[in-house]
């Protein structure tokens, strides 16, 4: 990218810097003519879009490498290194061509059989059963696979299926000795057969039990935010108002080995590769077919039950030629390629990139971008156009109009795409044990309920892009597989805007950081009530306490004070910019931290950095900031001890002293104190001392409730930690915390709460046990 930027002459760079949407066709044509004359661009396209037979094979199939991995997997299996054997077999499946044969058997079928045997040995019968079925779909006349599936079905208690599979294996087995062995297996199976049988659960996609059928939404235009969504009628709290499948989606690069490339769920042990290239991994054959299209293999290799159903335009098919560019180009560029291909497929024309703005109806951000970003979009649009010409349609024209449409699309993706996230928690199967909490130790209470939000994909949702942002949102977005769901977190009156958070929220960051993030990432200045009116959370989240020990006021540093002064919701009659309208958050009294002067029309107060907002006392920031910085070195040291699983007892006294210092300098509701309390709670959990862990966890939650409000989902996650610690102590008051967090999770996730956060089900089972 940098090399291509350097060859662009200054006159063209100036045109890019000054360009607007109307200039794009002409500008794209000029840049295209330049790049067509450069050997660098032709070399780059050759590397990205060359045919598999002419390249080293970054994403292509490789029979020789697959055979080497198969042999290594067999060796690891024989030596008992099952985890390494699994890695070898799975990687060999990614590389093996579907039509490759070795020792008279289809190589892919053999690899599935080997992995099925390994899974059976590892005590994973369902994974083994699925791999056997996959092998039989490719090679239905493979007696060893029928035999293995018969044995697995016997393990699962599927007597009739086991007898059927073993009988087929016996009929196909060419040797007399093999037939007699299978007959003995059948006799043993008959003797041990029980009348009750357990059929394996069929794999179905997760369904959405509540649908937004009765809620009518309307798109409106507002002077400050443009298009937005409102409800025509009142909407109760926790209502599902919208569910949508993506127009296009792509997995992020760091999740390619851990999540399914179609549904974006975590990959199981029995991953399925793409038939034609070695890049994607899928969790099921359904996802494999939906992403890459129907699997074309010789009729003689296909079993009678192999009838995949295609539900949509295959999003990976145009990338599935063993070419490099889907693996190398940025995710948003690959996503743009999928949007272009899908739109062309829908319209049935393949010569020019269609007008995507008309199709998608998305706003663009090109004119607001920096010159550097604009130039990047132009270069990527030309590179992507060449790649699509090579791997999708040779009819696709390489011209300025098509390149300009991709530039606009990339600018739309920058501000309209949504990050698909998964909630990752440290849960495991041991939570099903009744005595788990009685055997709690070494920080399991905190670890069990800790939750991390992981970005796994990037997607375009046409209708969801109409919902505007607020730092105090009234709807919450989450995902079930690829499906985006929006649910109200509070009662919303008819005609009120329905707004979600694009990332930052009140209580999470202070106002200046939220504004900077939104301007840098989405190119707009936020005018929501959280950013246009003063609220207590923004004042105290990074504030200092007053030097007067009897005053509960807050002292702001210069950056925060300046941000509060610039909040735009100021009546025209007030000339002094330091007097602002005040927004009182639910359950929070701002008068506790700042002096409020009231009149008949508004509430306002004076903002000066370094002075207490309530009593006016001066605070020396320089010396106090140094003390805070020094105190945090003890907490970082304690965090490092926990992360490395070293004993942290020696660091605890220093951290406790530093907590006292922080409480004497920072405001009582400063988020830094909440974070310090949380670190101490983790440390005490780690050493198995749950009483102080409980106290520090409570202290952290008390602060976070002031910053977020008492019913925010962030409080739900913290309550899960606290309830876990209370259960470890045998504290029956954990029931009340579990009741509260269940209500919060139900508001944000509805009936999907237990799927999104499985540990919630564990806590609810413990609650039922205590009540009984």
C-alpha angles and dihedrals in degrees: 000000000000092000091053091048090054094057093056108102119236094248090059092045089055090051089051091049093051096038128120132188093275091056096055103094093052094040093047090051091053093049091045092053089050094051094045088062094051122091088207093067093048090050091049093049090047090055095044102041107023119131115265092245091061100045139068090255109247090164101011129103119266118193095187093053090046091054091049091051091047091054091047090049090052090052092050091047091053092048093049097249093134099166092055091044089054091052091050095048093046093049091046089055089055091054103037116102112233092236097046118120131197126184089353096305132100106264096219092050090049091051091050089050092050092048091046090054089050093050090050089052091048093053096253102125098163092054089046092050092052093050091050090053091049090052092050092051087060099035111020092173096060107118096192090059092050089049093049092048090050090054092048092049088052089054090052092049094247095142101173093045091047093051090048094050095045091048091053089048091051092050092050097042107106098199125077091220091053092050091051092050091053090047089056089050090053092049092050090047091052092051093051096041117127122202094237115074130192115217116208112254112257116241112243131169115256110266126214107238098194119049129191093240099133100043116091117202128191132203112227137174122238128190095234103037105023114217119017143156127253134172120243091214140028114287122206122229116275093022119151102233103171141018122180141170116223122261085217135351137182132191116243117247097245091057099050093104097040107040136050111263092223112035093023093224120136113283119250122224092262098063121179120219129213113273096227107032139026100234110084129060123197135198095220143007089254091062091043092056096042091053101040104023130240115341111246111204130144114289092237089062098050123093122224093251095054102107110135117193119219113216101178145008106298105251097197100042096094090050093046100091099095090261122150105226099083089057097043109036119082117273094249090054091050088048089052089053090054091050092050094048094046092049092048091048091051093049093042094226123115107175102082136021104256126232098280095185090065092047099045102028092213128150118244130220102196098116092052095052126105118257089250092054092046092054091049091054092051093050094046091047091055093045092049091047090055092046093051090047090055101040105027114027128357086197091067108113118231102217142127095264093056092044091050091052090055090048089055090046092052090050089050092050090052092063104022105042117101125217110237107220138192127204109234118197132172096247125143141175093270089078089078091068115102094220096047096111092047089058095046117141146141100035098310091134093064096034094051094059101032112121130198125188109223124193108224105162148014120227145171117228109184099201097035090056087071092068111097128222129257129174084217098046125188095199131055127213125212138154138239104192103310094335116109115215127191121199131180115246094195140016109290119201120224112272094023119126117260106220134175132190120262089202117300122071137182106274093028099068133003120256098262093054092047092050092048093049094049093046093049097043104030104020098233138107109236114237099179118132090258090061101032099046130050114254132179095241093061091047098050104030092089099008131127125231122250118265087232103088091208094055123088093196126125130236119211129207119233098265095051093043092051091050092052091050091053096053101130103218095097123138114242091238091067113079097177107087092202092071112082142177112259126226115199112209120222112280092003128108110206092190089075091070104028138035109251123202111202131200134162097277109035150353119245142162140189120258122204125158116240094021128097110255091217109040102011097238115156122243125202101227098183097062095038093050090054091053091050092050091050092048092054092058087071092053093048089051090051091048090052090053092052093046092050091044090237121146109278099188092102092054096045098080092053091048092049091052090048090051089058089050092050091050090053093052108030125062114267090248096045109133090225090069090051090052091048091050090050092052090052091049089054091048094052090047088052092058093041096249099133102171096068088037089059092048094050092045090053091049091052092050093050090059095043091052089059092050101042103021123254098277102047119125089242088064089051091059091049092048088055089059092048094048090051091054092046091051090050087056093047089244108161092200085079084087091072093050091049090050090052097046090046089056091049093049091047090054094051101034107018113198090350094068095101092048094049093043109023093181088069088071090054092052092047091052090052090049090054091049092052093047092051 
